[in-house]
């Protein structure tokens, strides 16, 4: 049975930025759903992930992902 290759992204500026942006948007969507369902624990988890990916983004690229880019 062939060994499965790990899922990775290219290690270049454009790919890393796109990866962070996708995850920030995804976690914002999860947070919004959790808010609608009033799931406090899920809201907190989503906020932590959003903050973590935004921190990576600002450290590497000097800017946060704006909420306008979500759509």
PDB file of N, CA, C and O in Angstrom:
ATOM      1  N   UNK A   1       0.848  -1.177   0.000  1.00  0.00           N
ATOM      2  CA  UNK A   1       0.000   0.000   0.000  1.00  0.00           C
ATOM      3  C   UNK A   1       0.891   1.237   0.000  1.00  0.00           C
ATOM      4  O   UNK A   1       1.749   1.370   0.873  1.00  0.00           O
ATOM      5  N   UNK A   2       0.708   2.152  -0.966  1.00  0.00           N
ATOM      6  CA  UNK A   2       1.577   3.336  -1.034  1.00  0.00           C
ATOM      7  C   UNK A   2       1.317   4.277   0.136  1.00  0.00           C
ATOM      8  O   UNK A   2       0.191   4.433   0.609  1.00  0.00           O
ATOM      9  N   UNK A   3       2.396   4.890   0.576  1.00  0.00           N
ATOM     10  CA  UNK A   3       2.299   5.826   1.698  1.00  0.00           C
ATOM     11  C   UNK A   3       1.669   7.133   1.219  1.00  0.00           C
ATOM     12  O   UNK A   3       2.032   7.663   0.169  1.00  0.00           O
ATOM     13  N   UNK A   4       0.728   7.640   1.998  1.00  0.00           N
ATOM     14  CA  UNK A   4       0.030   8.870   1.640  1.00  0.00           C
ATOM     15  C   UNK A   4       0.917  10.078   1.927  1.00  0.00           C
ATOM     16  O   UNK A   4       1.524  10.173   2.994  1.00  0.00           O
ATOM     17  N   UNK A   5       0.987  10.999   0.965  1.00  0.00           N
ATOM     18  CA  UNK A   5       1.781  12.212   1.138  1.00  0.00           C
ATOM     19  C   UNK A   5       1.028  13.182   2.042  1.00  0.00           C
ATOM     20  O   UNK A   5      -0.193  13.298   1.930  1.00  0.00           O
ATOM     21  N   UNK A   6       1.723  13.877   2.930  1.00  0.00           N
ATOM     22  CA  UNK A   6       1.050  14.860   3.775  1.00  0.00           C
ATOM     23  C   UNK A   6       0.544  16.028   2.938  1.00  0.00           C
ATOM     24  O   UNK A   6       1.143  16.388   1.925  1.00  0.00           O
ATOM     25  N   UNK A   7      -0.554  16.606   3.369  1.00  0.00           N
ATOM     26  CA  UNK A   7      -1.110  17.770   2.677  1.00  0.00           C
ATOM     27  C   UNK A   7      -0.296  18.987   3.081  1.00  0.00           C
ATOM     28  O   UNK A   7      -0.196  19.314   4.263  1.00  0.00           O
ATOM     29  N   UNK A   8       0.275  19.641   2.110  1.00  0.00           N
ATOM     30  CA  UNK A   8       1.101  20.811   2.386  1.00  0.00           C
ATOM     31  C   UNK A   8       0.764  21.931   1.398  1.00  0.00           C
ATOM     32  O   UNK A   8       0.061  21.722   0.409  1.00  0.00           O
ATOM     33  N   UNK A   9       1.279  23.112   1.692  1.00  0.00           N
ATOM     34  CA  UNK A   9       1.152  24.234   0.777  1.00  0.00           C
ATOM     35  C   UNK A   9       2.550  24.628   0.330  1.00  0.00           C
ATOM     36  O   UNK A   9       3.538  24.299   0.986  1.00  0.00           O
ATOM     37  N   UNK A  10       2.626  25.329  -0.782  1.00  0.00           N
ATOM     38  CA  UNK A  10       3.919  25.852  -1.204  1.00  0.00           C
ATOM     39  C   UNK A  10       4.404  26.855  -0.163  1.00  0.00           C
ATOM     40  O   UNK A  10       3.611  27.602   0.411  1.00  0.00           O
ATOM     41  N   UNK A  11       5.692  26.863   0.068  1.00  0.00           N
ATOM     42  CA  UNK A  11       6.240  27.760   1.071  1.00  0.00           C
ATOM     43  C   UNK A  11       6.742  29.028   0.396  1.00  0.00           C
ATOM     44  O   UNK A  11       7.944  29.281   0.303  1.00  0.00           O
ATOM     45  N   UNK A  12       5.777  29.817  -0.072  1.00  0.00           N
ATOM     46  CA  UNK A  12       6.096  31.121  -0.645  1.00  0.00           C
ATOM     47  C   UNK A  12       5.086  32.129  -0.100  1.00  0.00           C
ATOM     48  O   UNK A  12       4.044  31.751   0.436  1.00  0.00           O
ATOM     49  N   UNK A  13       5.399  33.388  -0.242  1.00  0.00           N
ATOM     50  CA  UNK A  13       4.607  34.453   0.357  1.00  0.00           C
ATOM     51  C   UNK A  13       3.132  34.392  -0.059  1.00  0.00           C
ATOM     52  O   UNK A  13       2.243  34.484   0.787  1.00  0.00           O
ATOM     53  N   UNK A  14       2.879  34.238  -1.340  1.00  0.00           N
ATOM     54  CA  UNK A  14       1.514  34.235  -1.856  1.00  0.00           C
ATOM     55  C   UNK A  14       0.702  33.062  -1.291  1.00  0.00           C
ATOM     56  O   UNK A  14      -0.446  33.238  -0.885  1.00  0.00           O
ATOM     57  N   UNK A  15       1.298  31.874  -1.266  1.00  0.00           N
ATOM     58  CA  UNK A  15       0.592  30.684  -0.778  1.00  0.00           C
ATOM     59  C   UNK A  15       0.304  30.763   0.711  1.00  0.00           C
ATOM     60  O   UNK A  15      -0.781  30.388   1.156  1.00  0.00           O
ATOM     61  N   UNK A  16       1.256  31.242   1.475  1.00  0.00           N
ATOM     62  CA  UNK A  16       1.070  31.345   2.921  1.00  0.00           C
ATOM     63  C   UNK A  16      -0.005  32.382   3.247  1.00  0.00           C
ATOM     64  O   UNK A  16      -0.841  32.158   4.123  1.00  0.00           O
ATOM     65  N   UNK A  17       0.017  33.494   2.556  1.00  0.00           N
ATOM     66  CA  UNK A  17      -0.989  34.532   2.787  1.00  0.00           C
ATOM     67  C   UNK A  17      -2.384  34.000   2.438  1.00  0.00           C
ATOM     68  O   UNK A  17      -3.334  34.213   3.192  1.00  0.00           O
ATOM     69  N   UNK A  18      -2.509  33.320   1.317  1.00  0.00           N
ATOM     70  CA  UNK A  18      -3.798  32.762   0.900  1.00  0.00           C
ATOM     71  C   UNK A  18      -4.282  31.715   1.906  1.00  0.00           C
ATOM     72  O   UNK A  18      -5.473  31.646   2.209  1.00  0.00           O
ATOM     73  N   UNK A  19      -3.359  30.904   2.420  1.00  0.00           N
ATOM     74  CA  UNK A  19      -3.696  29.885   3.413  1.00  0.00           C
ATOM     75  C   UNK A  19      -4.242  30.536   4.680  1.00  0.00           C
ATOM     76  O   UNK A  19      -5.292  30.136   5.184  1.00  0.00           O
ATOM     77  N   UNK A  20      -3.534  31.532   5.192  1.00  0.00           N
ATOM     78  CA  UNK A  20      -3.997  32.248   6.395  1.00  0.00           C
ATOM     79  C   UNK A  20      -5.353  32.897   6.145  1.00  0.00           C
ATOM     80  O   UNK A  20      -6.247  32.819   6.988  1.00  0.00           O
ATOM     81  N   UNK A  21      -5.505  33.529   5.001  1.00  0.00           N
ATOM     82  CA  UNK A  21      -6.761  34.205   4.679  1.00  0.00           C
ATOM     83  C   UNK A  21      -7.928  33.218   4.649  1.00  0.00           C
ATOM     84  O   UNK A  21      -8.997  33.503   5.189  1.00  0.00           O
ATOM     85  N   UNK A  22      -7.728  32.064   4.022  1.00  0.00           N
ATOM     86  CA  UNK A  22      -8.788  31.047   3.962  1.00  0.00           C
ATOM     87  C   UNK A  22      -9.204  30.604   5.355  1.00  0.00           C
ATOM     88  O   UNK A  22     -10.392  30.468   5.647  1.00  0.00           O
ATOM     89  N   UNK A  23      -8.216  30.380   6.212  1.00  0.00           N
ATOM     90  CA  UNK A  23      -8.532  29.905   7.550  1.00  0.00           C
ATOM     91  C   UNK A  23      -9.196  30.981   8.398  1.00  0.00           C
ATOM     92  O   UNK A  23     -10.089  30.677   9.189  1.00  0.00           O
ATOM     93  N   UNK A  24      -8.781  32.216   8.249  1.00  0.00           N
ATOM     94  CA  UNK A  24      -9.424  33.310   8.986  1.00  0.00           C
ATOM     95  C   UNK A  24     -10.891  33.405   8.571  1.00  0.00           C
ATOM     96  O   UNK A  24     -11.775  33.511   9.422  1.00  0.00           O
ATOM     97  N   UNK A  25     -11.145  33.368   7.277  1.00  0.00           N
ATOM     98  CA  UNK A  25     -12.522  33.446   6.776  1.00  0.00           C
ATOM     99  C   UNK A  25     -13.325  32.254   7.287  1.00  0.00           C
ATOM    100  O   UNK A  25     -14.457  32.422   7.741  1.00  0.00           O
ATOM    101  N   UNK A  26     -12.754  31.058   7.219  1.00  0.00           N
ATOM    102  CA  UNK A  26     -13.452  29.851   7.677  1.00  0.00           C
ATOM    103  C   UNK A  26     -13.814  29.949   9.155  1.00  0.00           C
ATOM    104  O   UNK A  26     -14.936  29.630   9.549  1.00  0.00           O
ATOM    105  N   UNK A  27     -12.848  30.396   9.979  1.00  0.00           N
ATOM    106  CA  UNK A  27     -13.128  30.506  11.413  1.00  0.00           C
ATOM    107  C   UNK A  27     -14.096  31.635  11.716  1.00  0.00           C
ATOM    108  O   UNK A  27     -14.842  31.546  12.691  1.00  0.00           O
ATOM    109  N   UNK A  28     -14.110  32.689  10.923  1.00  0.00           N
ATOM    110  CA  UNK A  28     -15.118  33.743  11.102  1.00  0.00           C
ATOM    111  C   UNK A  28     -16.503  33.192  10.804  1.00  0.00           C
ATOM    112  O   UNK A  28     -17.463  33.524  11.499  1.00  0.00           O
ATOM    113  N   UNK A  29     -16.617  32.365   9.793  1.00  0.00           N
ATOM    114  CA  UNK A  29     -17.902  31.742   9.467  1.00  0.00           C
ATOM    115  C   UNK A  29     -18.364  30.825  10.596  1.00  0.00           C
ATOM    116  O   UNK A  29     -19.535  30.830  10.975  1.00  0.00           O
ATOM    117  N   UNK A  30     -17.425  30.036  11.128  1.00  0.00           N
ATOM    118  CA  UNK A  30     -17.766  29.151  12.249  1.00  0.00           C
ATOM    119  C   UNK A  30     -18.190  29.961  13.464  1.00  0.00           C
ATOM    120  O   UNK A  30     -19.136  29.592  14.160  1.00  0.00           O
ATOM    121  N   UNK A  31     -17.495  31.063  13.723  1.00  0.00           N
ATOM    122  CA  UNK A  31     -17.860  31.936  14.841  1.00  0.00           C
ATOM    123  C   UNK A  31     -19.270  32.485  14.651  1.00  0.00           C
ATOM    124  O   UNK A  31     -20.075  32.484  15.582  1.00  0.00           O
ATOM    125  N   UNK A  32     -19.563  32.951  13.445  1.00  0.00           N
ATOM    126  CA  UNK A  32     -20.888  33.520  13.169  1.00  0.00           C
ATOM    127  C   UNK A  32     -21.997  32.485  13.358  1.00  0.00           C
ATOM    128  O   UNK A  32     -23.058  32.804  13.895  1.00  0.00           O
ATOM    129  N   UNK A  33     -21.754  31.245  12.919  1.00  0.00           N
ATOM    130  CA  UNK A  33     -22.744  30.184  13.131  1.00  0.00           C
ATOM    131  C   UNK A  33     -22.920  29.894  14.616  1.00  0.00           C
ATOM    132  O   UNK A  33     -24.037  29.684  15.088  1.00  0.00           O
ATOM    133  N   UNK A  34     -21.811  29.885  15.349  1.00  0.00           N
ATOM    134  CA  UNK A  34     -21.872  29.623  16.791  1.00  0.00           C
ATOM    135  C   UNK A  34     -22.628  30.735  17.518  1.00  0.00           C
ATOM    136  O   UNK A  34     -23.349  30.472  18.481  1.00  0.00           O
ATOM    137  N   UNK A  35     -22.463  31.970  17.059  1.00  0.00           N
ATOM    138  CA  UNK A  35     -23.192  33.092  17.658  1.00  0.00           C
ATOM    139  C   UNK A  35     -24.696  32.903  17.451  1.00  0.00           C
ATOM    140  O   UNK A  35     -25.484  33.098  18.376  1.00  0.00           O
ATOM    141  N   UNK A  36     -25.081  32.526  16.249  1.00  0.00           N
ATOM    142  CA  UNK A  36     -26.504  32.308  15.953  1.00  0.00           C
ATOM    143  C   UNK A  36     -27.084  31.185  16.802  1.00  0.00           C
ATOM    144  O   UNK A  36     -28.244  31.237  17.213  1.00  0.00           O
ATOM    145  N   UNK A  37     -26.262  30.163  17.062  1.00  0.00           N
ATOM    146  CA  UNK A  37     -26.729  29.012  17.835  1.00  0.00           C
ATOM    147  C   UNK A  37     -26.481  29.194  19.338  1.00  0.00           C
ATOM    148  O   UNK A  37     -26.836  28.333  20.142  1.00  0.00           O
ATOM    149  N   UNK A  38     -25.879  30.302  19.697  1.00  0.00           N
ATOM    150  CA  UNK A  38     -25.577  30.639  21.097  1.00  0.00           C
ATOM    151  C   UNK A  38     -24.728  29.567  21.781  1.00  0.00           C
ATOM    152  O   UNK A  38     -25.011  29.156  22.906  1.00  0.00           O
ATOM    153  N   UNK A  39     -23.694  29.129  21.087  1.00  0.00           N
ATOM    154  CA  UNK A  39     -22.768  28.138  21.636  1.00  0.00           C
ATOM    155  C   UNK A  39     -21.509  28.867  22.091  1.00  0.00           C
ATOM    156  O   UNK A  39     -20.583  29.085  21.311  1.00  0.00           O
ATOM    157  N   UNK A  40     -21.495  29.234  23.357  1.00  0.00           N
ATOM    158  CA  UNK A  40     -20.427  30.062  23.904  1.00  0.00           C
ATOM    159  C   UNK A  40     -19.037  29.432  23.743  1.00  0.00           C
ATOM    160  O   UNK A  40     -18.080  30.129  23.406  1.00  0.00           O
ATOM    161  N   UNK A  41     -18.924  28.137  23.978  1.00  0.00           N
ATOM    162  CA  UNK A  41     -17.623  27.477  23.869  1.00  0.00           C
ATOM    163  C   UNK A  41     -17.100  27.523  22.431  1.00  0.00           C
ATOM    164  O   UNK A  41     -15.918  27.779  22.204  1.00  0.00           O
ATOM    165  N   UNK A  42     -17.982  27.276  21.469  1.00  0.00           N
ATOM    166  CA  UNK A  42     -17.584  27.320  20.066  1.00  0.00           C
ATOM    167  C   UNK A  42     -17.203  28.738  19.632  1.00  0.00           C
ATOM    168  O   UNK A  42     -16.300  28.922  18.816  1.00  0.00           O
ATOM    169  N   UNK A  43     -17.896  29.733  20.182  1.00  0.00           N
ATOM    170  CA  UNK A  43     -17.561  31.129  19.884  1.00  0.00           C
ATOM    171  C   UNK A  43     -16.149  31.427  20.363  1.00  0.00           C
ATOM    172  O   UNK A  43     -15.352  32.022  19.639  1.00  0.00           O
ATOM    173  N   UNK A  44     -15.844  31.010  21.587  1.00  0.00           N
ATOM    174  CA  UNK A  44     -14.521  31.247  22.158  1.00  0.00           C
ATOM    175  C   UNK A  44     -13.425  30.539  21.362  1.00  0.00           C
ATOM    176  O   UNK A  44     -12.377  31.129  21.098  1.00  0.00           O
ATOM    177  N   UNK A  45     -13.652  29.298  20.981  1.00  0.00           N
ATOM    178  CA  UNK A  45     -12.675  28.545  20.192  1.00  0.00           C
ATOM    179  C   UNK A  45     -12.420  29.251  18.867  1.00  0.00           C
ATOM    180  O   UNK A  45     -11.269  29.424  18.465  1.00  0.00           O
ATOM    181  N   UNK A  46     -13.488  29.658  18.186  1.00  0.00           N
ATOM    182  CA  UNK A  46     -13.346  30.337  16.895  1.00  0.00           C
ATOM    183  C   UNK A  46     -12.560  31.639  17.052  1.00  0.00           C
ATOM    184  O   UNK A  46     -11.688  31.939  16.237  1.00  0.00           O
ATOM    185  N   UNK A  47     -12.863  32.406  18.087  1.00  0.00           N
ATOM    186  CA  UNK A  47     -12.151  33.662  18.318  1.00  0.00           C
ATOM    187  C   UNK A  47     -10.660  33.418  18.536  1.00  0.00           C
ATOM    188  O   UNK A  47      -9.827  34.191  18.061  1.00  0.00           O
ATOM    189  N   UNK A  48     -10.327  32.358  19.243  1.00  0.00           N
ATOM    190  CA  UNK A  48      -8.913  32.028  19.482  1.00  0.00           C
ATOM    191  C   UNK A  48      -8.195  31.698  18.174  1.00  0.00           C
ATOM    192  O   UNK A  48      -7.074  32.154  17.950  1.00  0.00           O
ATOM    193  N   UNK A  49      -8.834  30.912  17.316  1.00  0.00           N
ATOM    194  CA  UNK A  49      -8.222  30.576  16.028  1.00  0.00           C
ATOM    195  C   UNK A  49      -8.103  31.807  15.129  1.00  0.00           C
ATOM    196  O   UNK A  49      -7.089  31.990  14.455  1.00  0.00           O
ATOM    197  N   UNK A  50      -9.132  32.645  15.120  1.00  0.00           N
ATOM    198  CA  UNK A  50      -9.070  33.872  14.324  1.00  0.00           C
ATOM    199  C   UNK A  50      -7.891  34.722  14.791  1.00  0.00           C
ATOM    200  O   UNK A  50      -7.104  35.204  13.976  1.00  0.00           O
ATOM    201  N   UNK A  51      -7.772  34.903  16.103  1.00  0.00           N
ATOM    202  CA  UNK A  51      -6.668  35.697  16.653  1.00  0.00           C
ATOM    203  C   UNK A  51      -5.314  35.091  16.306  1.00  0.00           C
ATOM    204  O   UNK A  51      -4.370  35.812  15.983  1.00  0.00           O
ATOM    205  N   UNK A  52      -5.222  33.765  16.373  1.00  0.00           N
ATOM    206  CA  UNK A  52      -3.944  33.100  16.092  1.00  0.00           C
ATOM    207  C   UNK A  52      -3.527  33.305  14.630  1.00  0.00           C
ATOM    208  O   UNK A  52      -2.381  33.663  14.356  1.00  0.00           O
ATOM    209  N   UNK A  53      -4.450  33.081  13.698  1.00  0.00           N
ATOM    210  CA  UNK A  53      -4.106  33.248  12.286  1.00  0.00           C
ATOM    211  C   UNK A  53      -3.887  34.720  11.926  1.00  0.00           C
ATOM    212  O   UNK A  53      -3.053  35.028  11.074  1.00  0.00           O
ATOM    213  N   UNK A  54      -4.621  35.622  12.561  1.00  0.00           N
ATOM    214  CA  UNK A  54      -4.381  37.044  12.324  1.00  0.00           C
ATOM    215  C   UNK A  54      -2.994  37.426  12.852  1.00  0.00           C
ATOM    216  O   UNK A  54      -2.305  38.243  12.240  1.00  0.00           O
ATOM    217  N   UNK A  55      -2.584  36.848  13.971  1.00  0.00           N
ATOM    218  CA  UNK A  55      -1.259  37.123  14.530  1.00  0.00           C
ATOM    219  C   UNK A  55      -0.158  36.669  13.575  1.00  0.00           C
ATOM    220  O   UNK A  55       0.826  37.379  13.369  1.00  0.00           O
ATOM    221  N   UNK A  56      -0.330  35.488  12.998  1.00  0.00           N
ATOM    222  CA  UNK A  56       0.639  34.995  12.012  1.00  0.00           C
ATOM    223  C   UNK A  56       0.670  35.942  10.820  1.00  0.00           C
ATOM    224  O   UNK A  56       1.738  36.305  10.328  1.00  0.00           O
ATOM    225  N   UNK A  57      -0.507  36.334  10.365  1.00  0.00           N
ATOM    226  CA  UNK A  57      -0.600  37.210   9.191  1.00  0.00           C
ATOM    227  C   UNK A  57       0.070  38.559   9.434  1.00  0.00           C
ATOM    228  O   UNK A  57       0.796  39.059   8.575  1.00  0.00           O
ATOM    229  N   UNK A  58      -0.172  39.143  10.594  1.00  0.00           N
ATOM    230  CA  UNK A  58       0.426  40.455  10.863  1.00  0.00           C
ATOM    231  C   UNK A  58       1.933  40.333  11.081  1.00  0.00           C
ATOM    232  O   UNK A  58       2.686  41.240  10.724  1.00  0.00           O
ATOM    233  N   UNK A  59       2.375  39.227  11.661  1.00  0.00           N
ATOM    234  CA  UNK A  59       3.815  39.023  11.860  1.00  0.00           C
ATOM    235  C   UNK A  59       4.552  38.861  10.533  1.00  0.00           C
ATOM    236  O   UNK A  59       5.661  39.371  10.374  1.00  0.00           O
ATOM    237  N   UNK A  60       3.953  38.166   9.597  1.00  0.00           N
ATOM    238  CA  UNK A  60       4.611  37.903   8.318  1.00  0.00           C
ATOM    239  C   UNK A  60       4.390  38.996   7.277  1.00  0.00           C
ATOM    240  O   UNK A  60       5.279  39.280   6.474  1.00  0.00           O
ATOM    241  N   UNK A  61       3.200  39.612   7.289  1.00  0.00           N
ATOM    242  CA  UNK A  61       2.845  40.522   6.203  1.00  0.00           C
ATOM    243  C   UNK A  61       2.542  41.950   6.658  1.00  0.00           C
ATOM    244  O   UNK A  61       2.337  42.833   5.825  1.00  0.00           O
ATOM    245  N   UNK A  62       2.513  42.182   7.970  1.00  0.00           N
ATOM    246  CA  UNK A  62       2.331  43.529   8.490  1.00  0.00           C
ATOM    247  C   UNK A  62       0.918  44.069   8.430  1.00  0.00           C
ATOM    248  O   UNK A  62       0.709  45.269   8.608  1.00  0.00           O
ATOM    249  N   UNK A  63      -0.065  43.201   8.181  1.00  0.00           N
ATOM    250  CA  UNK A  63      -1.443  43.670   8.148  1.00  0.00           C
ATOM    251  C   UNK A  63      -2.423  42.559   8.486  1.00  0.00           C
ATOM    252  O   UNK A  63      -2.152  41.377   8.273  1.00  0.00           O
ATOM    253  N   UNK A  64      -3.565  42.965   9.015  1.00  0.00           N
ATOM    254  CA  UNK A  64      -4.637  42.028   9.322  1.00  0.00           C
ATOM    255  C   UNK A  64      -5.516  41.829   8.092  1.00  0.00           C
ATOM    256  O   UNK A  64      -5.537  42.669   7.192  1.00  0.00           O
ATOM    257  N   UNK A  65      -6.231  40.727   8.061  1.00  0.00           N
ATOM    258  CA  UNK A  65      -7.226  40.506   7.014  1.00  0.00           C
ATOM    259  C   UNK A  65      -8.472  41.288   7.392  1.00  0.00           C
ATOM    260  O   UNK A  65      -9.032  41.081   8.469  1.00  0.00           O
ATOM    261  N   UNK A  66      -8.906  42.173   6.526  1.00  0.00           N
ATOM    262  CA  UNK A  66     -10.094  42.964   6.824  1.00  0.00           C
ATOM    263  C   UNK A  66     -11.340  42.114   6.692  1.00  0.00           C
ATOM    264  O   UNK A  66     -11.325  41.075   6.034  1.00  0.00           O
ATOM    265  N   UNK A  67     -12.402  42.549   7.309  1.00  0.00           N
ATOM    266  CA  UNK A  67     -13.657  41.811   7.218  1.00  0.00           C
ATOM    267  C   UNK A  67     -14.266  41.915   5.826  1.00  0.00           C
ATOM    268  O   UNK A  67     -15.080  41.071   5.453  1.00  0.00           O
ATOM    269  N   UNK A  68     -13.896  42.920   5.056  1.00  0.00           N
ATOM    270  CA  UNK A  68     -14.413  43.090   3.699  1.00  0.00           C
ATOM    271  C   UNK A  68     -14.003  41.931   2.789  1.00  0.00           C
ATOM    272  O   UNK A  68     -14.718  41.611   1.840  1.00  0.00           O
ATOM    273  N   UNK A  69     -12.859  41.300   3.069  1.00  0.00           N
ATOM    274  CA  UNK A  69     -12.354  40.229   2.200  1.00  0.00           C
ATOM    275  C   UNK A  69     -13.086  38.918   2.431  1.00  0.00           C
ATOM    276  O   UNK A  69     -12.855  37.952   1.704  1.00  0.00           O
ATOM    277  N   UNK A  70     -13.968  38.861   3.429  1.00  0.00           N
ATOM    278  CA  UNK A  70     -14.690  37.618   3.729  1.00  0.00           C
ATOM    279  C   UNK A  70     -15.596  37.197   2.589  1.00  0.00           C
ATOM    280  O   UNK A  70     -15.811  36.001   2.391  1.00  0.00           O
ATOM    281  N   UNK A  71     -16.119  38.116   1.854  1.00  0.00           N
ATOM    282  CA  UNK A  71     -17.153  37.776   0.864  1.00  0.00           C
ATOM    283  C   UNK A  71     -16.639  37.774  -0.535  1.00  0.00           C
ATOM    284  O   UNK A  71     -17.393  37.506  -1.470  1.00  0.00           O
TER     285      UNK A  71
END
